[in-house]
Amino acid sequence: MRWAWPSGRERGVFEPGGTYAFGVAPAMMAVDIDVGIGLPQITGPLGRTFGPFNFETGETNLAPGDTGIIPVLLGWHAGNFHWNFATFALAPTGDYSKKQLANTGLNHWAIMPRVAATYFNPKTGSQLNGSAIYVFNFENKATDSRRDPPSRRQHHQESRPRGRRVTAYAMIQTTPDTGAGARLGAFESRVNGIGPLVTYTLGDPKDPLTVIAKYYKEFDAENTFEGESFDIAVTAKF
């Protein structure tokens, strides 16, 4: 949910007063992970061969995810251009265990400053959005390690009241893992994703209920999982 108090008059010039908003975003996540490990054929000292060996395992989990908290979101606009700055906190409310693969939570707090901008032309319905997020991760007490920090840059084209667009992102870890639990060394990760975005808006245009569905196909992953993700978000303005 979001509460907003706009200041200034609605017109096509820069409004220095801007808009303030805050919110809470709980999550429910379904995770399905399959992992395969292959070992090549081995020749022993007597000429005997062993293998190759293939091991596969997997796990699924449906559980609450981490909760997003938005204490500050400040927005401004000028004509068809709109931009905002926000600070997010990610609370470790998701399901997590060292013994399972399909965790729905990170088991640590994270702070995420974000800047975002939008161009929207109401005459043509064309819209282009972009955002940049930098994530500061705190220590995972269960593993005594900290993944520091991935930077997620996301850009996408979004919606008219009913719209289909393309969304994409790049996640790049800019500093190495640290702590006694970082047994794999720096292990800096990166992954890209791209896919469709569908929106649908209901109710009064001044106070709409908006449903946003996104699907990502990930590629070029390093030191992290590569797969597919799908999420649905529902937003309401009061």
N, C-alpha and C positions, 0 to 999 in steps of 0.2 A: 504494500500500500504506500501511497505517497500523499503528503500534504504539501501544498504549494501556496505561497503568498506572493503574487506578482506585484511589483511596485512600478509606478510610472504608467503612462498611457500606451495603449496598443497603437503603434504607428511604425512606419517604415524607416526609422532612424535608430541609432544606438541608444539603448536605455541603460545608463550607468547603474541604476538601482538593481536591475536583474531580478532573478527569481530564486528563492530558497526552497529546498525540499529535503526531506529525510525519509528513511524507510527501513523495512526489514524484509528479507527475502528468504523464507525457509525453502528447503528442497527435499524432494523424494527422488532417489536414484535407483536405477536398475543397471547392474554391472554384469557383464558376461566376458570372462577372460579365458583364452586358450593359449597354452604355452607348450612349445615343442623344442626338444633338445636333440640334436643329432651328433653322434660320435662316429668318426671314420673307421674303416677296417684297420685292425692292428695285427701285425705279424710278430709272433713270439720268437724266443731264442732258438726253438727247435723247428722253425719254419711253419708252425701252425698259425692259422689266421683266425681272428676273432672279430665278429661284427660284420658290417656296421650295425650300430645300435641306435634306435630311435625311442625316445621317451616323450609321451604326451600327457598332459594333465590340464584340467580346466576347473572353473568354479563360477557360479552365478550367485548374485546377491541382490535382494530388493530391500532397501532400508532407507531411513532418513539420511540426507547428505548434510554437509556443513551449511551453516546459516550465514547469509550475507547481511551485514548491518551497514547502513548508509547514514552516518551522522550528519554529513555535510554534502549537499549538492547545490552548487551555485550556477545559474544559467543566465545568458544574455542573448540578445538577438539584434540584428540590423538588417531590415529588408528580408531577403530570402536566405540569409545566413544566420545560423544559430550555433552557439557553442556553450560548453559548460565544463566545470571542474568539479570533481567529486573525490571523496576519500571513503573507501570501503574497508570494512573489517570482515574477515572470514572466521567465524567461531567454530571450534572443533566439536560440532554436535553430531557428526556422522558416525556410522559404524566402522570400527577399526580394530584390527588384531594383527600382530606380527605373524600369526599362524595361518592367516588366510590371504589369498591372492586378490579376491574381489572386495576390496575395501571401498566404502562409499564416503569416507572421510579421510582427511589428511592427518588427524591427531595432533594438530598444532595450530596456533593462531597465525594469521597472515594479515598484513596491512597493504592496501592496494590504492595508491593515488592514480587518478585517471583524468585525462583530458579528452574531450570529444567534440566533434564539429559536424554540422549538417547543412547541406544546401537543399532547399526545397522550393520548387517553382509551382505555386498553386494553379497556374494557368495551364501548364502542360502535364502536371502530375509527376514530373521527374524529381527524383530525390537521391542524394548521395551522402552516405554517412561514413565517418572514420573515427577511430579512437585508438589511444595508446595507453597501456596499463603497465605499471612497474610493480612487481610483487616483492614485498619484504617478508620472508618466512621466519618464524620463530622455531625453537628447537622442538623436535619430536622426542618426548621423554621416553617413549617405548624403545626407540632405536638409538638414542643418544646421538642424533645427527641432525643436521640442518641443511636443507637444499636452498642455496642462496644465489640470488633470487632469479627466477625466470622472468623475463620481460615479455608480456603478451601484447602484440600489436594486432588489432583487428580492424578490418574495414569491410563495409558491405553497403549494398544498395537496398533501401527499404521500401516503405509501403505507401500506397494510397489506401483508402478504407478496405479494399480487398486487393491484395497485390502478391505477385510472385517475383522474387529477385534472387540475386546471387550473393552469398556471404562467404568470406574467407578470413583466415587468420594465420599468423606466424607466431610461435612461441619459442623464445631463445633464452636459455639460461646464461647469464652474463658473468657469474662468479662460481667457483667450485663448491662442491659439497664440503662441509666441515664437521668436526666432532669425531668422537671415538667410534661411532657407528658407521662412519663413511669408509668402509673397508675396500671399496672399489676405486678409491682415489677421487680425483676431481669430478669425474662422471658428469660433465656438463652436457645437458640435453637440449634438443631442439626438435620441433615437429611443425609441419604445416597442415592446414586443412582447408577444404573448399566444398561448397554444396549449396543447395537451394534454401531460400527463406520464404515463408508464406505468412501473411498477416491477415487478420480479419477483425474488424472493429464493429462493436455493437453499441446501441444506445445513443444518447445525446452527444453530438460532436463536441460540445463544450466539456462534458464530463464522461468520456467514452470508457468502455471496457474493451481492452485490446488483447487479442490472443496472437502470440508470435511463435511459430514453429520453425526450428532450424535442424538441418542435417549436415554433418561434416564427414567427408572422406579424407582421412589423414594420409600423408605421404612424406617421404624424405626424413623419417624419424631417426634420431641418433640418441642412444642411451635412454630411451623411454619406449613405452608401448606405442604401437601404431595400429589404428583400427578405424572404427566408425563410431560416431556419436550422434544422438538425437535428443533435442530438448524442447520443451514447451514452456513458455512463460505467459502469465496472465497479469496484466497491469490494470489498475483502476485509479482514477483521479477523483479526489473529493474537494 
